[in-house]
């Protein structure tokens, strides 16, 4: 039992000592993050809930600006599918401001997004920030937590 405790206590030191793991994790996650961001810009305009929810893990969590937590890939898909019909997204952009690897299997990404909405004949610009946790699941990276501010 003492040996197991030692291994668990030493694990963070072993991870930190592995050369280049941060660079490797960021490089491995980048194509998934970049694709999800690019897909989001198009899918939020078209309302394609399947594409918007695709990068979420089955147990992923989306936390809305009002603090509402939507659980699971299916829950995120339902949330996007229920978008109000009286509001149309005309344009949308997302900008990833930074990324860091927390460990070899977790990458944090943060940035901002903006949408031009049309509602009742009037356009308005909505800007928000986000923090996303990406987790390596096998060979792919999925969102486990996404906080929209």
N, C-alpha and C positions, 0 to 999 in steps of 0.2 A: 504494500500500500504506500509506503514511503517513496518508492521509486516513481509511482504514478504521479504523486504530488509534485515531485521534483521535475518531471517532464512537463507537467502542465504549467508550472511556474517558469520554466525555462523557455517554453514555446515562443513567447513574444521576443525574447532575445535572439532565438534562432531565426525567426522571421526577419527581424531587423538586420541581422548579420548577412542574410542572403544577398549577394551583390546584384544590383540592378532590378530588384523585384518591383520597385515603384515604376520605373520606366517601362518594364514589361507589362505590368497591369494596365497602365494608362494606354499603351500601344494596343493591347489586346481589346480593351473596352472601346477605344475611339471609333472604330467603324460602326459599332452598334449604337453609340450615342449620336454620332453624326447622321446615321440613317434615320433614327427615331426623330431627331430634330427636323430634318428635311421633310420627312413624311408628315410630321405634325403641321408644318406650314401649309401643306396642300390639303390634308385631311380635315383640319379645323374649318377650312373654307367650304369644302364639299360636304362636311357633316358625316364623313365615313367613320363611324364608331368602331368598326373592326380594326381599321388601321390605327386609330388613336389609342386603342387599348392593347394592341399587339405587343408592345415592348414590356408590358407589365407581367410580373410573375403571377402564378396562380394565387399566391397569398400576398401579393403586393398591396400597398395602401396608398391611396391618393388623398391628401389632406387639402381641402378647399380653403380659399382665403377666409371663409367664415368659421373655420375649424372643423367643419363636417368631415368625417373620415369615411371614405368609400373603400370597401374591402374587396380584394380579389380582382383578377383580370375581368371576370364576368361582371362584377359590380361597376368597374370603370367603364366597361363597354355600355352598360345600361345607362350610366350617368351621361355619357356623350350622346347616346341615342335619344335621350329625353330633352335635348336642347330645345328651348322655347321656339316655336315655329314663327313667332312674330319678329324674331331677331335673326338677321342675316349677317354672316361674317364676310366682309368684302375682301379684306387683305389681312395677312398675318405674317409676322416674322418672329424668329426666336434667335437669341444671341447667347451663346455659351460663354460666360465671362471667365470661368476657371474650372479646373479639375485637379483633384489630388487623390492619390491612392492611400487608403486607410490601412490596407493589408493586401496581400496578393489577390484576394477575391472580392474586394470591395473598393469602389471608386465613388467619390463624391463629386457631383457636378453642380454648378450654380450659374445663374444667369438671369436674363429677363426676356419677356415676350411682350409683343403688342399686337392688338387686333383693332381694325377699323370695323365697327359694327353699324348696321343700318337698322333702325327701329323707328316705326311711325314716320317714315320719310326723312328722318334726321340721322346724320352720321355722327358717331362719337368715337374717340380714340380711347382704348382701354390698355393700360400698361401695368404689368405685374412682374414680380420677381419669383424665382423658384429655387429650390434646393432638392436635388435628386440623388438617391443612393442606388447605384448600380451594383448588382451582385453577379459574380460568375457562377453560372449554373451549367456544369458540363463544359461545353466549348462555346456557349453563348453567354451574353450578358443581358440581364433583365432588371427592370426597375422593381425594387422591393419597397421603396418609400419615395414619394414625391410630394413635396410641400409647396403649394402655390400661395404666394403672399399677395 
